[in-house]
Every structure is written in structure tokens, then in C-alpha cells.
Amino acid sequence: MTIPLKDSTAPNAKAALARLEQLKSQLNLTPSTVSLQAPKDMAAERAAADFSINALARLWAGGDKQYEMQQKAYEIIKNDPELVVQPPRNILEFTRDEWREFTMGQIYRVAQLLQEYGHDREFAYEIGKAVNVYSESFSMRFFVHESLFRNVINMLGTKEQAQKWNDDINNLKVYGCFAMTELGHSSALRDIETCATFDLATDEFILDSPSVTSTKWWIGGSGQTSTHAVVISQTVIKGEHKGHNWFIVQLRDKVTGELMPGVHIGDIGKKVGHDGVDNGWIQFRGVRIPRSNMLQKWVQLERDGSYTPAPNPAVMYATLIPERLSLIIVTTQLVGQALTIATRYGVVRRQGSKNEQIMDYQSHYSQLIPAISFMYMVKSAASTIDSQFEVLTAGGEMNPVDYLNHMGDMHAVSACLKGLTGWYGSEILETCRRACGGHAYSAYNGIGQIIGDWGVMTTGGGDNVVLLQQTARILVYRLEQKLENDEYPELKFKSSTHYILRAKEYLATPSWPVHDVTDAIKNLRLLEDGLNAILVKRLNSIRQAMAKGKVLNDVLMDCVRVAEMHCAVFLFSDAVNKYGAPHGPEGIDKGVYSIMHRMTALWGLHTLVRYSDQGFKEGFISPQQIKAVEEQYLETSKSLRKQVIGLTDAFGFPDFVIKAPIAKYDGNIYEPYFETLLQAPNSVGKTPYHEKYIKPLTERPGTNN
């Protein structure tokens, strides 16, 4: 059965479109030399790509099958008014209440389509991904249920518990949220106050919020939607504190929507982004749940109150790893859209003494092109990280020792990935905003909305400074074990810390043995070795400083910097393994391989330039080498100037997803931009508050001028 769409040409919409045509006839919309030139410039830029844009788009999508499904999914959703806001309405003008309701409507509609396409779950999932790309609010609101809530139950629950809940999660018979953060405690999980006390007499836990700061805070989905939550809490059994555990807690009656006894919830209210997500606060007052609602994969609690703790408390936080890894998707979606807007505008906008395309200015291309290379590095590393995460989970069969070894490595890479993408992504977005001049200040051109939605990425899921510090501690520990005991864990995948295996060799190398930087471009392993050597030397300096009495806080910013660099080098090393050779393997388009090789080289240069201070501090890189690297970096960016449209086209964002009229695919930006404004409510006509505020001022008696 095909579920019918609502008529997107309802009478009010038809009237608005008729009004638009009437306004256009009254206005002077005669094309100018500037407006006629813009589509020509866009076409010329697209033709200048020295690779197949379609082939690169297929690589970006994950292969031919994924690309074809993606295109089909976009076609399905773009005219569906329950999933994509149709003209003359504009999602970028929504109020908070409109955002909340429309986003929940998207979830409802996607649930219908998942049922309709149930025979093809893979394609049904692709429809959900397409809606994710269109709306970050939908993406976040659905992700909390589909990933965070689900992951806690599957990673920390027994097989029996997972089987009990997964069907209801899959079919949205329950709607879940992730209750970790508290008003007074976010990254400092050891200090959370929510308490679950075991009542031996009734075989139940009693949940309480003992203070104002114990209120669960920022809990996505809880404000208006969620029926259930996974809650991390202090645990008290027979009067003894047993550390943290996770519990499944019902928040609302599934039929009436009323709050359960003892549960108090409110909406967080207006935020600077994600207005479609109903973040909420939660307090518990004597809420009772059965013992079976305590997740017990790693811990056990018997009926008589006998408690077996987890082999390591760290396993209770393992669910944060997939949350941080999800930033890969968010980065490529949000930052990728902003880069598409900025590059398209940059090639059609002309100004200057010679009427240049603004993309031709070094201040433009030298900032945007390395950012584009970052997108390709992150996207490329996604498959590697996904496969590593599959090793970590191992279908739930990995023994505790192996699990902890692999989890430490995954924590290190996920924590630093969150730090690097959060901060550099923010920098890129601001670069994109500035690159579009005053037009980026218009909400209709999308970048402002993207920046608002992105803001949470620098703090949600853990503060970047804390996470990067944690990565650095793991790196320093690994280095110390290697140098002092010649120990390094045996892992089932190539660790992001693999360079530590060669630590003694790197420490014995006094300076970067590259005198002609072009040699490092011809052989990217030379560039990789230089970056690895810098990492080892900086980590060793931190280790030695702490051995001499400095505490962690004394070297905090050194730790943050080296951990951020570790992530950048990991992205580069992973890409070098795939695209570092001069020629690609059979089965990959030569043009695509060539551009990916160039993207990889640029990212390596960017990393060395960005973190050259780290090498300089160790005396490993000379001022002359830094100068030569910077010159090569700028020259490489310039050589890729004519590839920007092809590279961002391959991200595959349709115009209705981009939303920005200044980023139209065909380059015809000026009339659509004007039309967008004309469709806005009250954009033309008499001022509605003229009689109330303006007329009383202007009609006052006085001297006529």
C-alpha cells in the first residue's frame, strides 16, 4: 500500500504563488550582466573539473548501489510536505513550536515509510538518511532514540534484555532518550547525583533526584516525546555505594502521554539551534522500576542483593563512543553543506578592479580548499572507523580483556575526533559565513542555521578540552609502556597509535630529513613520518615534564594540542594507506583516485602547517622548512582552485537540501533569492504596526520640513 501525500498545492499555497507572480510583474526583475554571467560561470567551473564528478559522488556515497538509492530517496522526499517544507512556507522562518511539531511529524512520516518499504529495509533506511541530511533537527531527534537509546541497551544489556526491547525500539512502540547529563554535572560523570537505591523487599530500584543540580538536563526527546529513558545513576545496594549503572525508566504512559508517577519533566525551551529537538529536564521523586530494568551485561545483581561489579568501570561509558563517532556524519552533512554554499557563491560572485570571481582571491581558496580536503579525509576515515567499531562490539562476544584494550583505543580516536571536528568545523563554518559576505547574514541562505545547529557539537557528548586531555593520557601511557617495557597491546585492527611502535626510531631522529618539500609530496610517507616523529617527540616531552613533577593541569594545553594533532595525523595516515601511491589500484576511476591523492597531499600539508609549532618546539623542523612547507601548501591549494565545484558537487546535496538561493546548482542565484524574500510573510505591503507606532509620531503637529 502506498501512503498518499498531502496536497502540497492547497488553496493557501496556490494563492501565495499567485501573489508571488503578481509581485514579480510589478517589480523590475530585468536580468543584468551580473545575473546573466553567474550561470555561465557556474557551468564553466563545473566543466573545469579534471575528474568525473559523478564517479567521485559515487565514491562519496559509498558505491554505485548506495548512490542510486540516495538519489531515489531524495526524489521520494523532496515533494512530500510531511518531510520537506514546501513553498511558500520556509523552514528557516519556523517558530520553535513549528519546528518541534514539524520534526515530530517527520518522524511519524518516516515511520510510515519504514513500514511501507519494510520489504527493503536497506532502502527504507536510505529514506531516513535523506531526511537526516535535509533537517539536522530530525537527525538529532531521531538519533537519540535510534542510536543512543538503542546502543545503551544493546551494549550494556544482556541478550535477553536486548531481545525484550529491540522490537519495540525498531517499531517505535517505545520512544527513548538518553539521560546522562545533569544540571551540575556534564563531562564529570563521576560526580552525578541521581541515585538508584535497591529495595530488597520489593525487588525494585527507587530513583531519586536529591538536589537541583541532580536534575537531568539537555535530554533530547524528553521534553515532549519520549516514553522511556536510559538513565545513568549512582547505585546503592544494602546501604553501600556501588558506582554507576544504567537503568531503563518509563517516563510517560504510552497511550495517554501523561507522566508516570514521580516523574517530573519540562522542556528546556529556546536554544540557539536544533529547535526541532525537544530537549528537556527530568527529576525523579521515588520512581520505582523493577530490578530487570537494570542493564546487566557487565554487572549482575541477584534477587538477594548480591552484586558483581563490572570488570572495569570504563565499560559503563562505552556507549559514548558511538555518539562521538556519529560526528563523522554530522560533519560531512552540516559543514559539507556550508562549504557547498560558500564555493558556489564564490564562483558566481564577481567583484574587484578586474571584476574577478571572488573564489580567485587567495583569501578565499586558501581557506576553503583545505576545508574541503578535510571533508574527504573525514569521509574516507569513516569506513575504517566503522570496521574498527565492529571489531570492538564483536556481536557482543569479545572477552572483557580484549574489549577493554580495544575500547581504550576506540575511546582515544573517538575523543580526539570529536575535539578536532568540533573546533575545526566551527572554524570552517565561520570561514564560509565570511566568504559569502553580507548574504550569509540572511537566514534564507542557510549558513546561520547551520552554525546554530553545529554549536552543540563542540560541547555535547563531552567538552573538547576534557576529551582531548583523555586522548593525550592514553597516548602518553602507550608511549611510556613502549619506551620503558617494550610493551604495546595486540589489537585486531591498526590502531591510531601505531606510530608509537617506532617511537625509539623517531626519538633518535634529530630533524626532519627532507630538504626539498616536493619530495614529501611525491612520497607522502615522508610527510607521514615527519608528522609521526613530531607526535612522539611532543608526547615524550609531556611525559618527561610530568616525571619531573608537573601535574596534568600544568601540561593541559600541551596535551590538548598534541591530541588534536594526533587526530589530524590519523586522518592523513588512513588516507595515505588508501590514496598515497602515485597510481591507484584496479577498479577505481583514475580521475577519482588522482583527486583523492591530491586531497590527501593537501591535508598532510595543512596538518604540518597547522601544527608546525609542535615540530618547531622540538627543534625537529627549521624555520626554512616551515617556510617551504607553507609555500607548497599555498601552491597546492591554488592548483586545486578550479576543482572546487566538482569537489563540492560530489557531496551530493540537492538544492532543496541546501535551501540557500545563493547556492543554486545552476548558478542562477539572484532572481531565486529575490523570490524567496517576496514569499516571506509580511515582506511587502503596509507596515502592520503603522497605525499603532509610526503614525502617532509622523502626524504630530510641528514645523514642516
C-alpha positions in Angstrom: 0.0 0.0 0.0 1.3 3.5 -0.9 0.6 6.1 1.7 -0.8 9.2 0.0 0.9 12.6 0.3 -1.0 15.6 1.4 -1.7 18.0 -1.4 1.2 20.5 -1.4 -0.8 22.8 -3.7 -3.5 23.6 -1.1 -5.6 26.8 -1.8 -3.4 28.9 0.5 -0.3 27.8 -1.2 -1.8 28.4 -4.7 -2.9 31.9 -3.5 0.6 32.7 -2.3 2.2 31.5 -5.5 -0.3 33.7 -7.5 0.6 36.6 -5.2 4.3 36.0 -6.0 3.7 36.2 -9.7 1.7 39.4 -9.2 4.6 40.9 -7.3 7.1 39.9 -9.9 5.1 41.6 -12.6 5.1 44.8 -10.6 8.9 44.8 -9.9 11.8 45.3 -12.2 13.4 41.9 -12.4 15.2 42.5 -15.7 18.3 40.4 -15.9 21.6 42.2 -15.7 25.0 41.5 -17.0 25.9 40.2 -13.5 22.9 37.9 -13.2 23.3 36.5 -16.7 27.0 35.9 -16.1 26.5 33.8 -12.9 25.1 30.7 -14.6 27.9 30.8 -17.3 30.5 31.0 -14.5 29.0 28.0 -12.7 28.8 25.9 -15.9 32.5 26.8 -16.7 33.6 25.8 -13.2 31.8 22.5 -13.4 33.3 21.8 -16.8 36.8 22.6 -15.4 36.8 19.5 -13.1 39.6 17.2 -14.2 37.8 14.2 -12.8 34.3 12.7 -13.2 32.1 14.4 -10.7 29.6 11.6 -10.9 32.3 9.0 -10.2 33.5 10.9 -7.2 29.9 11.4 -6.0 29.5 7.6 -6.1 32.7 7.1 -4.1 31.5 9.7 -1.6 28.1 7.9 -1.3 29.8 4.6 -0.7 29.4 2.9 -4.0 27.1 2.6 -7.0 24.3 0.9 -5.1 24.3 3.5 -2.3 24.4 6.4 -4.7 21.4 5.1 -6.7 19.4 4.6 -3.5 20.4 8.0 -2.3 19.1 9.7 -5.5 15.9 7.7 -5.4 15.4 8.6 -1.7 15.8 12.3 -2.4 13.2 12.1 -5.2 10.8 10.5 -2.8 11.1 13.0 0.0 11.5 16.3 -1.9 7.8 16.7 -2.7 6.5 15.2 0.5 5.1 18.0 2.6 5.4 15.9 5.7 9.1 15.6 5.2 10.2 18.7 3.3 8.6 22.1 3.8 7.0 23.2 0.5 6.9 26.8 -0.9 5.7 29.3 0.0 6.5 28.1 3.6 10.1 28.3 4.5 11.6 26.1 7.3 14.1 28.8 8.0 11.3 31.0 9.3 9.7 28.5 11.7 9.0 29.3 15.3 10.1 27.0 18.0 6.7 25.4 18.3 6.5 24.9 14.5 10.0 23.3 14.5 9.0 20.9 17.3 5.8 19.8 15.7 7.1 19.5 12.1 10.1 17.5 13.3 7.9 15.0 15.1 5.7 14.9 12.0 8.8 13.9 10.0 9.5 11.1 12.5 5.9 9.9 12.2 6.1 10.0 8.4 9.4 8.2 8.3 7.8 5.5 10.5 5.1 5.1 7.9 7.6 4.8 5.1 9.7 2.3 7.0 6.5 0.2 7.2 5.7 0.8 3.5 9.2 -0.2 2.4 9.6 -2.9 5.1 10.4 -5.4 2.3 13.5 -3.4 1.6 14.9 -2.3 4.9 18.1 -1.0 3.3 16.3 1.4 1.1 13.9 2.4 3.9 17.0 3.3 5.9 18.2 5.4 3.0 15.0 7.4 3.1 15.7 8.2 6.7 19.2 9.2 5.8 17.9 11.6 3.2 15.6 13.3 5.8 18.6 13.4 8.1 20.5 15.5 5.5 17.6 17.8 4.9 17.0 18.5 8.6 19.5 18.4 11.4 16.7 18.7 13.9 15.2 15.5 12.6 18.6 13.9 12.5 19.3 14.7 16.2 15.9 13.9 17.5 15.7 10.5 15.7 19.3 9.7 16.5 18.8 10.0 20.2 16.2 7.2 20.0 17.6 5.1 17.2 21.2 5.2 18.2 21.8 6.4 21.8 18.8 4.8 23.5 19.3 1.6 21.4 23.1 1.5 21.9 22.9 1.6 25.7 20.5 -1.3 25.8 22.5 -3.4 23.3 26.0 -2.6 24.5 25.2 -2.8 28.3 22.2 -5.0 28.4 22.1 -8.8 28.4 21.0 -10.6 25.3 17.6 -11.2 26.9 17.2 -7.6 27.7 18.2 -6.6 24.2 15.7 -9.0 22.7 13.0 -7.7 25.0 13.4 -4.1 23.9 14.7 -4.1 20.3 11.4 -4.9 18.6 9.6 -2.0 20.4 12.6 0.3 19.6 12.5 -0.8 15.9 8.8 -0.2 15.5 8.7 3.0 17.7 6.3 1.3 20.1 8.5 3.0 22.7 10.4 6.2 22.1 13.6 6.5 24.0 16.0 9.2 25.2 19.5 9.2 26.8 19.5 10.7 30.3 23.2 11.2 31.3 23.9 14.9 31.7 22.8 16.7 34.8 22.4 20.4 35.5 25.5 20.5 37.7 27.4 17.6 36.0 28.1 17.1 32.4 31.5 15.7 31.5 32.3 15.0 35.2 30.2 11.8 35.2 31.8 10.5 38.5 30.0 13.4 40.2 26.5 12.8 39.0 23.9 12.7 41.9 20.9 10.9 40.6 20.6 7.8 42.8 19.0 4.4 42.4 18.5 2.6 45.7 17.7 -1.1 45.6 14.7 -2.1 47.7 15.3 -5.7 48.7 11.8 -6.2 50.0 10.1 -5.4 46.6 12.9 -6.3 44.2 12.8 -2.8 42.8 15.0 0.2 42.4 13.9 3.6 43.7 15.2 6.6 41.7 15.6 10.0 43.2 17.0 13.4 42.2 18.4 14.6 45.6 19.2 18.2 44.6 18.6 20.9 42.0 22.0 20.1 40.4 21.0 16.4 40.0 18.2 17.3 37.5 18.8 15.5 34.2 19.5 18.4 31.7 19.5 18.8 27.9 18.0 15.4 27.5 17.0 15.3 23.8 13.5 13.9 23.2 12.4 14.1 26.9 10.8 17.5 26.7 7.7 16.4 24.8 8.2 12.9 23.2 10.0 10.1 25.0 8.1 7.3 26.7 11.3 5.8 28.1 14.8 6.8 29.1 18.1 5.0 29.7 19.3 6.7 32.9 22.9 6.6 34.4 22.8 6.8 38.1 24.7 6.2 41.3 23.7 2.8 42.7 23.1 2.0 46.4 22.6 -1.7 47.4 22.2 -2.7 51.0 23.4 0.7 52.1 26.6 0.6 50.1 27.5 2.7 47.1 28.3 0.5 44.1 29.2 3.1 41.5 27.4 3.9 38.3 24.8 1.8 36.5 22.3 2.3 33.7 18.6 1.8 34.1 15.6 1.7 31.7 12.9 4.1 33.2 9.4 4.7 31.8 8.7 8.4 31.7 5.2 8.6 30.1 2.2 6.5 29.6 2.4 5.2 26.1 -1.3 5.7 25.4 -2.2 8.9 27.3 1.2 10.6 27.2 0.8 11.5 30.9 3.9 11.5 33.1 4.5 8.4 35.2 4.2 8.8 39.0 7.1 10.5 40.5 8.5 11.7 37.1 8.7 15.5 36.6 9.7 16.8 33.2 9.8 20.2 31.4 11.0 21.5 28.1 14.4 23.3 28.1 12.9 25.9 25.8 14.5 28.1 23.2 18.1 27.2 22.1 20.5 28.6 19.5 20.0 25.7 17.2 18.1 22.3 16.9 14.8 24.0 17.5 13.1 20.8 16.3 14.6 18.8 19.2 12.6 18.8 22.4 15.5 18.9 24.9 14.1 18.6 28.4 14.9 18.4 32.1 13.9 15.4 34.3 13.6 15.0 38.0 12.7 11.7 39.8 10.8 11.5 43.0 10.7 8.0 44.4 10.2 6.4 41.0 10.1 2.6 41.2 11.4 0.3 38.5 11.9 -3.5 38.5 15.4 -5.0 39.0 15.2 -6.3 35.5 15.4 -2.7 34.2 19.0 -2.5 35.4 21.2 -3.3 32.4 23.3 -6.2 33.4 25.7 -7.3 30.6 28.8 -6.3 32.6 27.3 -6.3 36.2 25.0 -8.7 38.0 22.5 -8.1 40.8 20.8 -11.2 42.2 17.5 -11.3 43.9 19.1 -11.5 47.3 21.1 -8.3 46.6 24.4 -10.0 45.8 26.2 -7.6 43.4 29.0 -8.3 40.9 30.6 -5.1 39.6 31.9 -4.5 36.0 35.4 -5.7 35.3 36.3 -2.1 34.7 34.1 1.0 35.4 35.1 2.3 32.0 32.8 -0.1 30.2 29.8 1.8 31.6 30.8 4.8 29.4 31.3 2.8 26.2 28.1 4.0 24.8 29.6 7.5 24.4 32.0 6.2 21.7 29.3 5.7 19.0 27.8 9.1 19.9 31.2 10.8 19.3 31.8 8.7 16.1 28.4 10.0 14.8 30.1 13.4 14.4 31.6 12.0 11.2 28.1 12.0 9.7 27.2 15.4 11.2 30.4 17.0 10.0 30.0 15.8 6.4 26.4 16.8 6.4 26.5 20.3 8.0 29.9 21.5 7.2 29.7 20.0 3.8 26.5 21.9 3.1 28.1 25.2 4.2 31.1 24.6 2.0 28.8 23.9 -0.9 27.1 27.2 -0.3 30.3 29.1 0.0 32.0 27.6 -3.0 29.0 28.0 -5.3 28.6 31.6 -4.3 32.3 32.2 -4.5 32.5 31.2 -8.2 29.4 33.2 -9.3 30.0 36.4 -7.3 32.4 38.8 -9.0 33.9 42.0 -7.7 37.2 43.8 -7.8 39.1 46.1 -10.2 39.0 43.4 -12.8 35.6 42.0 -11.9 37.3 38.8 -10.6 35.4 35.8 -9.3 35.9 36.1 -5.6 37.0 32.5 -5.4 40.1 33.6 -7.3 41.4 35.6 -4.3 43.9 33.7 -2.2 42.0 34.7 0.9 39.1 32.6 -0.4 40.6 29.5 -2.0 43.4 29.0 0.5 40.8 28.8 3.3 38.0 26.8 1.6 40.0 24.2 -0.3 41.8 22.7 2.7 38.4 22.6 4.4 37.1 20.6 1.5 40.0 18.3 1.8 39.1 17.8 5.5 35.6 16.7 4.4 37.2 14.0 2.2 39.6 12.9 4.9 36.8 12.5 7.5 34.5 10.7 5.0 37.4 8.4 3.9 38.2 7.5 7.5 34.5 6.7 8.3 34.8 3.2 6.8 38.0 2.5 8.7 36.4 3.6 12.0 33.2 1.7 11.3 35.1 -1.5 10.8 37.1 -0.9 14.0 33.9 -0.3 15.9 32.5 -3.6 14.6 35.6 -5.3 16.0 35.1 -3.6 19.3 31.4 -4.8 19.6 32.1 -8.2 18.0 28.5 -9.1 18.2 28.7 -9.0 22.0 31.2 -11.9 22.0 34.5 -10.2 22.8 36.0 -11.2 26.1 36.4 -8.4 28.7 40.2 -8.1 28.4 40.1 -7.7 24.7 37.1 -5.5 24.9 38.9 -3.1 27.3 42.1 -3.0 25.2 40.1 -2.2 22.0 37.8 0.2 23.9 40.7 2.3 25.1 41.9 2.7 21.5 38.4 3.5 20.2 38.0 6.0 23.1 41.2 7.7 22.1 40.3 8.1 18.5 36.6 9.0 19.1 37.5 11.6 21.8 40.1 13.4 19.7 37.9 13.1 16.6 35.2 14.9 18.5 37.7 17.6 19.6 39.2 18.2 16.1 35.9 18.1 14.2 34.2 20.3 16.7 36.7 23.1 16.7 37.9 22.9 13.1 34.3 22.5 11.9 33.4 25.7 13.8 36.3 27.5 12.1 35.2 26.3 8.7 31.7 27.4 9.2 32.8 30.9 10.2 35.1 31.0 7.1 32.1 30.0 5.0 30.0 32.7 6.5 32.6 35.4 5.8 33.2 34.0 2.3 29.5 34.8 1.5 29.7 38.4 2.7 26.6 40.1 3.8 24.3 37.5 2.1 25.3 34.9 4.7 23.7 37.1 7.3 20.4 36.4 5.7 18.7 33.4 7.4 17.4 32.3 4.0 20.9 31.4 2.8 21.2 28.7 5.4 24.7 29.2 6.9 23.3 30.9 10.1 21.0 27.9 10.7 23.9 25.5 10.2 26.1 27.4 12.6 23.3 27.4 15.2 22.8 23.6 14.8 26.5 23.0 14.8 27.2 24.7 18.2 26.3 21.7 20.3 29.0 19.7 18.5 31.7 21.5 20.5 30.2 20.6 23.9 27.6 17.8 23.6 29.0 14.4 24.2 31.8 15.8 26.3 33.8 19.0 26.5 36.5 19.1 23.8 39.3 20.0 26.3 38.4 17.1 28.6 38.2 14.7 25.7 41.4 15.7 24.1 43.1 15.5 27.5 41.8 11.9 27.9 43.2 11.0 24.5 46.6 12.5 25.4 46.7 10.5 28.6 46.2 7.3 26.6 48.9 8.3 24.1 51.4 9.2 26.9 50.6 5.9 28.6 51.1 3.9 25.4 54.4 5.7 24.8 55.6 5.1 28.3 54.8 1.4 28.1 56.7 1.1 24.8 59.8 3.0 25.9 60.1 1.5 29.4 58.7 -2.0 29.0 58.7 -2.5 25.2 55.0 -3.3 25.5 52.3 -2.5 23.1 48.8 -4.2 23.0 47.9 -6.7 20.3 44.9 -5.4 18.6 42.7 -6.8 15.8 42.9 -3.6 13.8 45.5 -1.0 13.0 45.5 1.5 15.9 45.6 5.2 15.5 48.6 5.0 17.8 50.5 2.6 15.5 53.4 5.1 15.2 54.3 4.5 18.8 55.7 1.1 17.7 58.5 3.2 16.1 58.9 5.6 19.0 62.6 4.9 19.6 63.4 5.4 16.0 61.6 8.7 15.8 63.2 9.9 19.0 66.6 9.1 17.6 65.9 11.3 14.5 67.0 14.8 15.4 65.4 16.7 12.5 63.1 16.2 9.5 65.4 14.7 6.8 63.5 16.4 4.0 65.3 19.3 2.3 63.1 19.6 -0.7 59.4 19.7 0.3 58.3 18.4 -3.2 60.0 15.1 -2.2 57.4 14.7 0.5 54.6 15.4 -2.0 56.0 12.8 -4.3 56.3 10.3 -1.5 53.6 11.0 1.1 55.2 8.5 3.5 58.0 11.1 4.1 55.4 13.6 5.2 53.7 11.0 7.4 56.9 10.0 9.0 57.7 13.7 9.8 54.3 14.1 11.4 54.6 10.9 13.4 58.0 11.9 14.7 56.6 15.3 15.9 53.9 13.5 17.8 56.3 11.1 19.5 58.6 13.9 20.5 55.8 16.1 21.9 54.3 13.2 23.8 57.7 12.4 25.2 58.2 16.0 26.3 54.9 15.9 28.2 55.9 12.6 29.7 59.3 13.9 30.9 57.7 17.1 32.3 55.3 15.1 34.4 58.1 12.8 35.5 59.9 16.0 36.8 56.9 16.9 39.0 54.4 18.8 36.8 50.8 17.8 37.3 48.4 17.2 34.5 46.9 20.7 34.7 50.4 22.1 34.2 50.6 20.5 30.8 46.9 20.6 29.9 47.1 22.8 26.8 50.1 20.8 25.5 48.0 17.7 25.9 45.1 19.3 24.1 47.3 20.4 21.2 49.1 17.1 20.7 45.8 15.1 20.9 44.2 17.3 18.3 47.3 16.8 16.1 47.1 13.1 16.7 43.6 13.1 15.1 44.7 15.1 12.1 47.6 12.8 11.5 45.3 9.7 11.9 43.0 11.1 9.1 46.1 11.7 6.9 47.7 8.2 7.6 44.4 6.5 6.9 44.1 8.3 3.5 47.7 7.7 2.7 47.0 3.9 3.1 44.2 4.3 0.5 45.4 7.0 -1.8 49.0 7.6 -1.1 50.5 5.7 -4.0 51.2 7.5 -7.3 48.7 5.3 -9.1 45.5 3.7 -7.9 44.5 0.0 -7.9 42.3 -1.6 -10.5 38.6 -0.9 -10.1 38.8 2.8 -9.1 38.4 5.6 -11.6 41.8 7.1 -12.4 40.5 10.7 -12.2 38.8 10.0 -8.9 42.0 8.4 -7.5 44.0 11.3 -8.7 41.9 13.9 -7.0 41.8 11.9 -3.8 45.6 11.6 -3.9 45.7 15.4 -4.2 43.2 15.9 -1.4 45.3 13.6 0.8 48.5 15.5 0.0 46.8 18.8 0.7 45.6 17.6 4.1 49.0 16.4 5.0 50.5 19.8 4.2 47.7 21.5 6.1 48.4 19.4 9.1 52.1 20.2 9.1 51.4 23.9 8.6 48.7 24.0 11.3 50.9 22.1 13.8 54.3 23.4 12.8 54.7 24.9 16.2 54.8 21.4 17.6 57.7 20.5 15.4 59.5 23.8 16.0 59.3 23.4 19.8 61.2 20.1 19.5 63.8 21.5 17.1 62.6 18.9 14.5 61.6 21.4 11.9 63.6 24.5 10.9 62.2 27.9 10.1 63.4 27.4 6.5 61.5 24.1 6.3 58.3 25.7 7.7 58.5 28.5 5.1 59.0 25.9 2.3 56.0 23.9 3.6 53.8 26.9 3.7 54.7 27.9 0.2 54.0 24.4 -1.1 50.7 24.4 0.9 49.5 27.6 -0.8 50.7 26.4 -4.2 48.9 23.1 -3.8 45.7 25.0 -2.8 46.0 27.2 -5.8 46.4 24.2 -8.1 43.1 22.9 -6.9 41.2 26.2 -7.3 39.3 25.1 -10.4 38.2 21.8 -8.8 36.1 23.4 -6.0 32.7 23.0 -7.7 33.4 19.4 -8.8 34.6 18.5 -5.3 31.5 20.0 -3.5 29.1 18.8 -6.2 30.2 15.3 -5.3 28.8 15.8 -1.8 25.5 15.3 -3.5 23.3 17.8 -1.8 20.2 18.8 -3.9 19.1 22.4 -3.9 16.1 21.7 -1.6 18.5 20.3 1.0 20.9 23.2 0.7 18.0 25.7 1.0 20.2 28.7 0.1 19.2 30.6 -3.0 22.7 31.9 -3.4 23.9 28.3 -3.8 21.6 27.2 -6.7 23.2 24.3 -8.7 22.8 26.1 -12.0 24.3 29.4 -10.7 21.1 31.4 -11.3 21.1 32.9 -7.8 19.7 36.5 -8.0 16.1 36.0 -9.0 15.5 33.0 -6.8 17.0 34.9 -3.9 14.6 37.8 -4.5 11.7 35.4 -4.9 12.5 33.8 -1.6 12.2 37.2 0.1 8.9 38.0 -1.7 7.4 34.8 -0.3 8.2 35.7 3.3 5.2 36.7 5.4 4.7 40.5 5.6 7.7 41.2 3.4 5.8 43.7 1.3 2.8 45.9 1.9 1.8 48.4 4.6 3.5 48.1 7.9 1.1 46.2 10.3 2.0 48.4 13.2 2.0 51.7 11.3 -1.2 52.9 12.9 0.0 52.0 16.4 3.5 53.3 16.5 4.6 55.2 13.3 1.5 57.3 12.5 1.3 58.9 16.0 4.9 60.1 15.5 4.7 61.3 12.0 1.3 63.1 12.3 2.3 65.2 15.3 1.9 68.9 14.7 5.1 70.8 14.3 7.4 72.5 11.8 7.0 71.1 8.3 10.4 70.4 6.6 
